[in-house]
Amino acid sequence: MILVFGILGIVFCPLFAPAAWIMGSGDLTQIRAGAMDPEGESMTNAGKILGIIGTILAVLGLLILLVAVFFLGFSLVALEPQLPK
């Protein structure tokens, strides 16, 4: 499930990426403590890494969107025609 969330977080919906990161970290901690079967460690680690990458991409995309909206708004204000008094 963590690997699927990681893939979904990159491809379709960025909201899945932090979930994959958090769930992957928790499961890896339990695997290393011996509470879970270590057979799925590699897939869990891959899902966690995809979650980290997806989260970073989502944050960068949000920052780019905010900067674009700011500059678009600024340019619209700068291009507004002056009204005669």
VOKOL-328399 format. One record per atom (N, C-alpha, C, O): atom name; residue number from 0; residue in three letters; z, y, x. Coordinates in Angstrom, 1 decimal, padded with zeros to 4 digits. Atoms other than C-alpha are relative to their C-alpha. Last residue first. Layout:
VOKOL-328399
{"CA"; NUM; "ALA"; {Z; Y; X}}
...
This chain:
VOKOL-328399
{"N"; 84; "LYS"; {-001.2; -000.6; 000.6}}
{"CA"; 84; "LYS"; {-012.6; 062.8; -009.6}}
{"C"; 84; "LYS"; {-000.3; 001.1; -001.0}}
{"O"; 84; "LYS"; {000.6; 001.7; -001.6}}
{"N"; 83; "PRO"; {-000.2; -001.5; -000.2}}
{"CA"; 83; "PRO"; {-015.6; 060.7; -008.7}}
{"C"; 83; "PRO"; {001.2; 000.5; -000.8}}
{"O"; 83; "PRO"; {001.6; -000.1; -001.8}}
{"N"; 82; "LEU"; {000.2; -000.6; 001.2}}
{"CA"; 82; "LEU"; {-015.0; 056.9; -008.4}}
{"C"; 82; "LEU"; {000.1; 001.5; 000.2}}
{"O"; 82; "LEU"; {001.0; 002.0; 000.9}}
{"N"; 81; "GLN"; {-001.0; -001.1; 000.2}}
{"CA"; 81; "GLN"; {-015.4; 055.3; -005.0}}
{"C"; 81; "GLN"; {-000.4; 000.8; -001.3}}
{"O"; 81; "GLN"; {-001.5; 001.1; -001.6}}
{"N"; 80; "PRO"; {000.6; -001.4; -000.1}}
{"CA"; 80; "PRO"; {-017.3; 052.1; -005.1}}
{"C"; 80; "PRO"; {001.1; 001.0; -000.3}}
{"O"; 80; "PRO"; {002.0; 000.8; -001.1}}
{"N"; 79; "GLU"; {-000.2; -000.6; 001.3}}
{"CA"; 79; "GLU"; {-015.3; 048.9; -004.3}}
{"C"; 79; "GLU"; {-000.6; 001.5; 000.1}}
{"O"; 79; "GLU"; {-000.2; 002.2; 000.9}}
{"N"; 78; "LEU"; {001.3; -000.2; 000.6}}
{"CA"; 78; "LEU"; {-016.7; 047.4; -001.1}}
{"C"; 78; "LEU"; {000.0; 000.7; -001.3}}
{"O"; 78; "LEU"; {-001.0; 001.1; -001.9}}
{"N"; 77; "ALA"; {000.6; -000.9; -001.0}}
{"CA"; 77; "ALA"; {-013.3; 047.6; 000.8}}
{"C"; 77; "ALA"; {-001.4; 000.4; -000.6}}
{"O"; 77; "ALA"; {-001.9; 001.5; -000.3}}
{"N"; 76; "VAL"; {-000.7; -001.3; 000.1}}
{"CA"; 76; "VAL"; {-011.5; 046.1; -002.2}}
{"C"; 76; "VAL"; {-000.7; 001.0; 000.9}}
{"O"; 76; "VAL"; {-000.9; 002.1; 000.5}}
{"N"; 75; "LEU"; {000.3; -000.5; 001.3}}
{"CA"; 75; "LEU"; {-014.0; 043.2; -002.4}}
{"C"; 75; "LEU"; {000.6; 001.4; -000.2}}
{"O"; 75; "LEU"; {000.0; 002.3; -000.8}}
{"N"; 74; "SER"; {001.4; -000.5; -000.1}}
{"CA"; 74; "SER"; {-013.8; 042.7; 001.4}}
{"C"; 74; "SER"; {-000.4; 000.6; -001.4}}
{"O"; 74; "SER"; {-001.2; 001.5; -001.4}}
{"N"; 73; "PHE"; {000.0; -001.2; -000.8}}
{"CA"; 73; "PHE"; {-010.0; 042.4; 001.2}}
{"C"; 73; "PHE"; {-001.4; 000.6; 000.0}}
{"O"; 73; "PHE"; {-001.6; 001.9; 000.0}}
{"N"; 72; "GLY"; {-000.6; -001.1; 000.7}}
{"CA"; 72; "GLY"; {-010.2; 040.0; -001.6}}
{"C"; 72; "GLY"; {000.0; 001.3; 000.7}}
{"O"; 72; "GLY"; {-000.2; 002.3; 000.1}}
{"N"; 71; "LEU"; {000.9; -000.3; 001.2}}
{"CA"; 71; "LEU"; {-012.7; 037.8; 000.2}}
{"C"; 71; "LEU"; {000.6; 001.2; -000.8}}
{"O"; 71; "LEU"; {-000.1; 002.1; -001.2}}
{"N"; 70; "PHE"; {001.1; -000.8; -000.5}}
{"CA"; 70; "PHE"; {-010.6; 038.1; 003.4}}
{"C"; 70; "PHE"; {-001.0; 000.4; -001.1}}
{"O"; 70; "PHE"; {-001.6; 001.4; -001.1}}
{"N"; 69; "PHE"; {-000.4; -001.3; -000.5}}
{"CA"; 69; "PHE"; {-007.5; 037.0; 001.7}}
{"C"; 69; "PHE"; {-001.1; 000.9; 000.4}}
{"O"; 69; "PHE"; {-001.2; 002.0; 000.0}}
{"N"; 68; "VAL"; {-000.4; -000.8; 001.2}}
{"CA"; 68; "VAL"; {-009.2; 034.2; -000.2}}
{"C"; 68; "VAL"; {000.4; 001.4; 000.4}}
{"O"; 68; "VAL"; {000.1; 002.4; -000.3}}
{"N"; 67; "ALA"; {001.3; -000.3; 000.7}}
{"CA"; 67; "ALA"; {-010.8; 032.9; 003.0}}
{"C"; 67; "ALA"; {000.2; 000.9; -001.2}}
{"O"; 67; "ALA"; {-000.5; 001.8; -001.4}}
{"N"; 66; "VAL"; {000.7; -001.0; -000.8}}
{"CA"; 66; "VAL"; {-007.5; 033.0; 004.9}}
{"C"; 66; "VAL"; {-001.3; 000.5; -000.7}}
{"O"; 66; "VAL"; {-001.5; 001.7; -000.7}}
{"N"; 65; "LEU"; {-000.7; -001.2; 000.1}}
{"CA"; 65; "LEU"; {-005.8; 031.1; 002.1}}
{"C"; 65; "LEU"; {-000.6; 001.2; 000.7}}
{"O"; 65; "LEU"; {-000.6; 002.3; 000.2}}
{"N"; 64; "LEU"; {000.2; -000.5; 001.3}}
{"CA"; 64; "LEU"; {-008.5; 028.5; 002.0}}
{"C"; 64; "LEU"; {000.7; 001.3; -000.2}}
{"O"; 64; "LEU"; {000.2; 002.3; -000.8}}
{"N"; 63; "ILE"; {001.3; -000.6; 000.1}}
{"CA"; 63; "ILE"; {-008.4; 028.1; 005.7}}
{"C"; 63; "ILE"; {-000.3; 000.6; -001.3}}
{"O"; 63; "ILE"; {-000.9; 001.6; -001.4}}
{"N"; 62; "LEU"; {000.0; -001.2; -000.8}}
{"CA"; 62; "LEU"; {-004.6; 027.6; 005.6}}
{"C"; 62; "LEU"; {-001.4; 000.7; 000.0}}
{"O"; 62; "LEU"; {-001.5; 001.9; -000.2}}
{"N"; 61; "LEU"; {-000.7; -001.0; 000.8}}
{"CA"; 61; "LEU"; {-005.0; 025.1; 002.8}}
{"C"; 61; "LEU"; {000.1; 001.3; 000.7}}
{"O"; 61; "LEU"; {-000.1; 002.3; 000.1}}
{"N"; 60; "GLY"; {000.9; -000.4; 001.1}}
{"CA"; 60; "GLY"; {-007.6; 023.1; 004.7}}
{"C"; 60; "GLY"; {000.6; 001.1; -000.9}}
{"O"; 60; "GLY"; {000.0; 002.0; -001.3}}
{"N"; 59; "LEU"; {001.1; -000.8; -000.6}}
{"CA"; 59; "LEU"; {-005.4; 023.1; 007.8}}
{"C"; 59; "LEU"; {-000.9; 000.5; -001.1}}
{"O"; 59; "LEU"; {-001.4; 001.7; -001.1}}
{"N"; 58; "VAL"; {-000.7; -001.3; -000.4}}
{"CA"; 58; "VAL"; {-002.4; 021.8; 005.8}}
{"C"; 58; "VAL"; {-001.1; 001.0; 000.6}}
{"O"; 58; "VAL"; {-001.1; 002.2; 000.2}}
{"N"; 57; "ALA"; {-000.3; -000.7; 001.2}}
{"CA"; 57; "ALA"; {-004.6; 019.1; 004.2}}
{"C"; 57; "ALA"; {000.6; 001.4; 000.3}}
{"O"; 57; "ALA"; {000.3; 002.4; -000.4}}
{"N"; 56; "LEU"; {001.2; -000.5; 000.6}}
{"CA"; 56; "LEU"; {-006.0; 018.1; 007.5}}
{"C"; 56; "LEU"; {000.2; 000.8; -001.2}}
{"O"; 56; "LEU"; {-000.4; 001.8; -001.5}}
{"N"; 55; "ILE"; {000.5; -001.1; -000.8}}
{"CA"; 55; "ILE"; {-002.6; 017.8; 009.0}}
{"C"; 55; "ILE"; {-001.2; 000.6; -000.5}}
{"O"; 55; "ILE"; {-001.4; 001.8; -000.5}}
{"N"; 54; "THR"; {-000.9; -001.1; 000.2}}
{"CA"; 54; "THR"; {-001.3; 015.7; 006.1}}
{"C"; 54; "THR"; {-000.5; 001.2; 000.8}}
{"O"; 54; "THR"; {-000.5; 002.4; 000.3}}
{"N"; 53; "GLY"; {000.3; -000.5; 001.3}}
{"CA"; 53; "GLY"; {-004.4; 013.4; 006.3}}
{"C"; 53; "GLY"; {000.9; 001.2; -000.3}}
{"O"; 53; "GLY"; {000.4; 002.2; -000.9}}
{"N"; 52; "ILE"; {001.3; -000.7; -000.1}}
{"CA"; 52; "ILE"; {-003.9; 012.9; 010.0}}
{"C"; 52; "ILE"; {-000.3; 000.7; -001.3}}
{"O"; 52; "ILE"; {-000.8; 001.8; -001.3}}
{"N"; 51; "ILE"; {-000.2; -001.2; -000.8}}
{"CA"; 51; "ILE"; {-000.2; 012.1; 009.5}}
{"C"; 51; "ILE"; {-001.3; 000.8; 000.1}}
{"O"; 51; "ILE"; {-001.2; 002.0; 000.0}}
{"N"; 50; "GLY"; {-000.8; -001.0; 000.8}}
{"CA"; 50; "GLY"; {-001.0; 009.8; 006.6}}
{"C"; 50; "GLY"; {000.3; 001.2; 000.8}}
{"O"; 50; "GLY"; {000.2; 002.3; 000.2}}
{"N"; 49; "LEU"; {000.9; -000.6; 000.9}}
{"CA"; 49; "LEU"; {-003.7; 008.0; 008.6}}
{"C"; 49; "LEU"; {000.7; 001.1; -000.9}}
{"O"; 49; "LEU"; {000.1; 002.1; -001.2}}
{"N"; 48; "ILE"; {000.8; -000.8; -000.8}}
{"CA"; 48; "ILE"; {-001.1; 007.4; 011.3}}
{"C"; 48; "ILE"; {-001.1; 000.7; -000.8}}
{"O"; 48; "ILE"; {-001.3; 001.9; -000.7}}
{"N"; 47; "LYS"; {-000.8; -001.1; -000.4}}
{"CA"; 47; "LYS"; {001.3; 006.0; 008.8}}
{"C"; 47; "LYS"; {-000.8; 001.0; 000.8}}
{"O"; 47; "LYS"; {-000.7; 002.2; 000.5}}
{"N"; 46; "GLY"; {-000.2; -000.9; 001.2}}
{"CA"; 46; "GLY"; {-001.3; 003.8; 007.3}}
{"C"; 46; "GLY"; {000.8; 001.2; 000.3}}
{"O"; 46; "GLY"; {000.5; 002.3; -000.2}}
{"N"; 45; "ALA"; {001.3; -000.7; 000.3}}
{"CA"; 45; "ALA"; {-002.3; 002.5; 010.8}}
{"C"; 45; "ALA"; {000.1; 000.9; -001.2}}
{"O"; 45; "ALA"; {-000.4; 002.0; -001.2}}
{"N"; 44; "ASN"; {000.2; -001.0; -001.0}}
{"CA"; 44; "ASN"; {001.4; 001.8; 011.6}}
{"C"; 44; "ASN"; {-001.3; 000.8; -000.2}}
{"O"; 44; "ASN"; {-001.4; 002.0; -000.1}}
{"N"; 43; "THR"; {-000.9; -001.1; 000.4}}
{"CA"; 43; "THR"; {001.8; -000.1; 008.3}}
{"C"; 43; "THR"; {-000.1; 001.2; 001.0}}
{"O"; 43; "THR"; {-000.1; 002.3; 000.6}}
{"N"; 42; "MET"; {000.6; -000.7; 001.2}}
{"CA"; 42; "MET"; {-001.3; -002.1; 009.1}}
{"C"; 42; "MET"; {000.9; 001.1; -000.5}}
{"O"; 42; "MET"; {000.4; 002.2; -000.9}}
{"N"; 41; "SER"; {001.2; -000.7; -000.4}}
{"CA"; 41; "SER"; {000.0; -002.9; 012.6}}
{"C"; 41; "SER"; {-000.6; 000.7; -001.2}}
{"O"; 41; "SER"; {-001.1; 001.9; -001.0}}
{"N"; 40; "GLU"; {-000.3; -001.2; -000.8}}
{"CA"; 40; "GLU"; {003.5; -003.8; 011.4}}
{"C"; 40; "GLU"; {-001.2; 000.8; 000.3}}
{"O"; 40; "GLU"; {-001.2; 002.1; 000.3}}
{"N"; 39; "GLY"; {000.8; -001.2; 000.5}}
{"CA"; 39; "GLY"; {002.4; -006.1; 008.6}}
{"C"; 39; "GLY"; {000.2; 001.2; 000.8}}
{"O"; 39; "GLY"; {-000.2; 002.3; 000.4}}
{"N"; 38; "GLU"; {001.4; 000.4; 000.0}}
{"CA"; 38; "GLU"; {003.6; -009.4; 010.4}}
{"C"; 38; "GLU"; {-000.9; 001.2; -000.4}}
{"O"; 38; "GLU"; {-002.0; 001.3; 000.0}}
{"N"; 37; "PRO"; {000.8; -000.8; -000.9}}
{"CA"; 37; "PRO"; {006.9; -007.8; 011.3}}
{"C"; 37; "PRO"; {-001.5; -000.3; 000.0}}
{"O"; 37; "PRO"; {-002.2; 000.3; 000.8}}
{"N"; 36; "ASP"; {000.9; 000.8; -000.8}}
{"CA"; 36; "ASP"; {008.6; -009.1; 008.2}}
{"C"; 36; "ASP"; {-000.9; 000.8; 000.9}}
{"O"; 36; "ASP"; {-001.6; 001.7; 000.4}}
{"N"; 35; "MET"; {001.2; 000.3; 000.6}}
{"CA"; 35; "MET"; {011.3; -006.7; 007.1}}
{"C"; 35; "MET"; {-000.8; -000.9; 000.9}}
{"O"; 35; "MET"; {-000.6; -001.0; 002.1}}
{"N"; 34; "ALA"; {-000.3; 000.2; 001.4}}
{"CA"; 34; "ALA"; {015.0; -006.2; 007.8}}
{"C"; 34; "ALA"; {-001.3; -000.4; -000.7}}
{"O"; 34; "ALA"; {-001.2; -000.8; -001.9}}
{"N"; 33; "GLY"; {000.0; 001.4; 000.4}}
{"CA"; 33; "GLY"; {014.5; -006.8; 011.5}}
{"C"; 33; "GLY"; {000.2; -000.3; -001.4}}
{"O"; 33; "GLY"; {000.4; -001.4; -001.8}}
{"N"; 32; "ALA"; {-001.4; 000.4; 000.2}}
{"CA"; 32; "ALA"; {015.5; -003.3; 012.6}}
{"C"; 32; "ALA"; {000.1; -001.5; -000.4}}
{"O"; 32; "ALA"; {001.2; -002.1; -000.4}}
{"N"; 31; "ARG"; {-000.6; 000.1; -001.3}}
{"CA"; 31; "ARG"; {012.0; -002.8; 013.9}}
{"C"; 31; "ARG"; {001.5; -000.4; 000.0}}
{"O"; 31; "ARG"; {002.0; -000.9; 001.0}}
{"N"; 30; "ILE"; {000.7; 001.1; -000.8}}
{"CA"; 30; "ILE"; {010.5; -003.7; 010.6}}
{"C"; 30; "ILE"; {000.7; -000.2; 001.3}}
{"O"; 30; "ILE"; {001.0; -001.3; 001.8}}
{"N"; 29; "GLN"; {-000.5; 001.3; 000.5}}
{"CA"; 29; "GLN"; {013.0; -001.5; 008.7}}
{"C"; 29; "GLN"; {-000.6; -001.2; 000.8}}
{"O"; 29; "GLN"; {000.1; -002.2; 001.0}}
{"N"; 28; "THR"; {-001.4; 000.1; -000.4}}
{"CA"; 28; "THR"; {012.1; 001.5; 010.9}}
{"C"; 28; "THR"; {000.7; -001.3; -000.5}}
{"O"; 28; "THR"; {001.4; -001.9; 000.3}}
{"N"; 27; "LEU"; {000.0; 000.4; -001.4}}
{"CA"; 27; "LEU"; {008.4; 000.7; 010.4}}
{"C"; 27; "LEU"; {001.5; 000.0; 000.6}}
{"O"; 27; "LEU"; {001.8; -000.8; 001.4}}
{"N"; 26; "ASP"; {000.3; 001.5; -000.2}}
{"CA"; 26; "ASP"; {008.9; 000.6; 006.7}}
{"C"; 26; "ASP"; {000.1; -000.4; 001.4}}
{"O"; 26; "ASP"; {000.5; -001.5; 001.8}}
{"N"; 25; "GLY"; {-001.1; 000.8; 000.5}}
{"CA"; 25; "GLY"; {010.6; 004.0; 006.6}}
{"C"; 25; "GLY"; {-000.2; -001.5; 000.2}}
{"O"; 25; "GLY"; {000.7; -002.2; 000.6}}
{"N"; 24; "SER"; {-001.1; -000.2; -000.9}}
{"CA"; 24; "SER"; {008.0; 005.7; 008.8}}
{"C"; 24; "SER"; {001.2; -000.9; -000.4}}
{"O"; 24; "SER"; {001.9; -001.5; 000.4}}
{"N"; 23; "GLY"; {000.3; 000.7; -001.2}}
{"CA"; 23; "GLY"; {005.2; 004.2; 006.7}}
{"C"; 23; "GLY"; {001.1; 000.1; 001.0}}
{"O"; 23; "GLY"; {001.5; -000.9; 001.7}}
{"N"; 22; "MET"; {-000.2; 001.4; 000.2}}
{"CA"; 22; "MET"; {006.7; 005.4; 003.5}}
{"C"; 22; "MET"; {-000.2; -000.9; 001.2}}
{"O"; 22; "MET"; {000.5; -001.8; 001.5}}
{"N"; 21; "ILE"; {-001.4; 000.3; 000.2}}
{"CA"; 21; "ILE"; {007.0; 008.9; 004.8}}
{"C"; 21; "ILE"; {000.3; -001.5; -000.2}}
{"O"; 21; "ILE"; {001.3; -002.0; 000.3}}
{"N"; 20; "TRP"; {-000.7; -000.4; -001.2}}
{"CA"; 20; "TRP"; {003.5; 009.1; 006.3}}
{"C"; 20; "TRP"; {001.5; -000.4; -000.2}}
{"O"; 20; "TRP"; {002.1; -001.0; 000.7}}
{"N"; 19; "ALA"; {000.2; 001.1; -001.0}}
{"CA"; 19; "ALA"; {001.9; 007.3; 003.4}}
{"C"; 19; "ALA"; {000.8; 000.2; 001.3}}
{"O"; 19; "ALA"; {001.3; -000.7; 001.8}}
{"N"; 18; "ALA"; {-000.7; 001.2; 000.5}}
{"CA"; 18; "ALA"; {003.6; 009.7; 001.0}}
{"C"; 18; "ALA"; {-000.2; -001.2; 000.9}}
{"O"; 18; "ALA"; {000.7; -001.9; 001.2}}
{"N"; 17; "PRO"; {-001.4; -000.1; -000.4}}
{"CA"; 17; "PRO"; {002.5; 012.7; 003.1}}
{"C"; 17; "PRO"; {000.8; -001.2; -000.5}}
{"O"; 17; "PRO"; {001.7; -001.7; 000.2}}
{"N"; 16; "ALA"; {-000.2; 000.0; -001.5}}
{"CA"; 16; "ALA"; {-001.1; 011.5; 002.9}}
{"C"; 16; "ALA"; {001.4; 000.1; 000.3}}
{"O"; 16; "ALA"; {001.9; -000.7; 001.1}}
{"N"; 15; "PHE"; {-000.4; 001.3; -000.4}}
{"CA"; 15; "PHE"; {-001.2; 010.7; -000.9}}
{"C"; 15; "PHE"; {000.4; -000.1; 001.5}}
{"O"; 15; "PHE"; {001.1; -001.0; 001.9}}
{"N"; 14; "LEU"; {-001.4; 000.3; 000.4}}
{"CA"; 14; "LEU"; {-001.2; 014.3; -001.9}}
{"C"; 14; "LEU"; {000.5; -001.4; 000.4}}
{"O"; 14; "LEU"; {001.7; -001.6; 000.5}}
{"N"; 13; "PRO"; {-000.9; -000.2; -001.1}}
{"CA"; 13; "PRO"; {-004.4; 014.9; 000.1}}
{"C"; 13; "PRO"; {001.5; -000.2; -000.3}}
{"O"; 13; "PRO"; {002.3; -000.3; 000.5}}
{"N"; 12; "CYS"; {-001.0; -000.9; 000.4}}
{"CA"; 12; "CYS"; {-006.5; 013.3; -002.6}}
{"C"; 12; "CYS"; {001.1; 000.1; 001.1}}
{"O"; 12; "CYS"; {001.8; -000.8; 001.4}}
{"N"; 11; "PHE"; {000.0; -000.5; 001.3}}
{"CA"; 11; "PHE"; {-009.8; 011.6; -002.0}}
{"C"; 11; "PHE"; {001.0; 001.1; -000.3}}
{"O"; 11; "PHE"; {000.7; 002.2; -000.7}}
{"N"; 10; "VAL"; {001.3; 000.0; 000.7}}
{"CA"; 10; "VAL"; {-010.8; 010.6; 001.5}}
{"C"; 10; "VAL"; {000.0; 000.8; -001.3}}
{"O"; 10; "VAL"; {-000.8; 001.6; -001.6}}
{"N"; 9; "ILE"; {001.1; -000.7; -000.8}}
{"CA"; 9; "ILE"; {-007.9; 011.5; 003.8}}
{"C"; 9; "ILE"; {-001.3; 000.1; -000.8}}
{"O"; 9; "ILE"; {-001.9; 001.2; -000.7}}
{"N"; 8; "GLY"; {-000.4; -001.3; -000.4}}
{"CA"; 8; "GLY"; {-005.0; 010.8; 001.5}}
{"C"; 8; "GLY"; {-001.0; 000.8; 000.8}}
{"O"; 8; "GLY"; {-001.1; 002.0; 000.7}}
{"N"; 7; "LEU"; {000.1; -000.9; 001.1}}
{"CA"; 7; "LEU"; {-006.7; 007.9; -000.1}}
{"C"; 7; "LEU"; {000.3; 001.4; 000.3}}
{"O"; 7; "LEU"; {-000.3; 002.4; -000.2}}
{"N"; 6; "ILE"; {001.4; -000.2; 000.2}}
{"CA"; 6; "ILE"; {-007.0; 006.2; 003.3}}
{"C"; 6; "ILE"; {-000.3; 001.0; -001.2}}
{"O"; 6; "ILE"; {-001.1; 001.8; -001.1}}
{"N"; 5; "GLY"; {000.5; -000.8; -001.1}}
{"CA"; 5; "GLY"; {-003.3; 006.8; 004.0}}
{"C"; 5; "GLY"; {-001.5; 000.3; -000.1}}
{"O"; 5; "GLY"; {-002.0; 001.4; 000.2}}
{"N"; 4; "PHE"; {-000.4; -001.4; 000.2}}
{"CA"; 4; "PHE"; {-002.3; 005.7; 000.5}}
{"C"; 4; "PHE"; {-000.5; 000.8; 001.2}}
{"O"; 4; "PHE"; {-001.0; 002.0; 000.9}}
{"N"; 3; "VAL"; {000.8; -000.6; 001.1}}
{"CA"; 3; "VAL"; {-004.3; 002.5; 001.0}}
{"C"; 3; "VAL"; {000.3; 001.4; -000.3}}
{"O"; 3; "VAL"; {-000.6; 002.2; -000.4}}
{"N"; 2; "LEU"; {001.4; -000.1; -000.6}}
{"CA"; 2; "LEU"; {-002.7; 001.8; 004.4}}
{"C"; 2; "LEU"; {-000.9; 000.6; -001.1}}
{"O"; 2; "LEU"; {-001.7; 001.5; -000.8}}
{"N"; 1; "ILE"; {-000.1; -001.2; -000.9}}
{"CA"; 1; "ILE"; {000.8; 002.4; 002.9}}
{"C"; 1; "ILE"; {-001.4; 000.3; 000.6}}
{"O"; 1; "ILE"; {-001.8; 001.5; 000.7}}
{"N"; 0; "MET"; {000.0; -001.2; 000.8}}
{"CA"; 0; "MET"; {000.0; 000.0; 000.0}}
{"C"; 0; "MET"; {000.0; 001.3; 000.9}}
{"O"; 0; "MET"; {-000.6; 002.2; 000.5}}
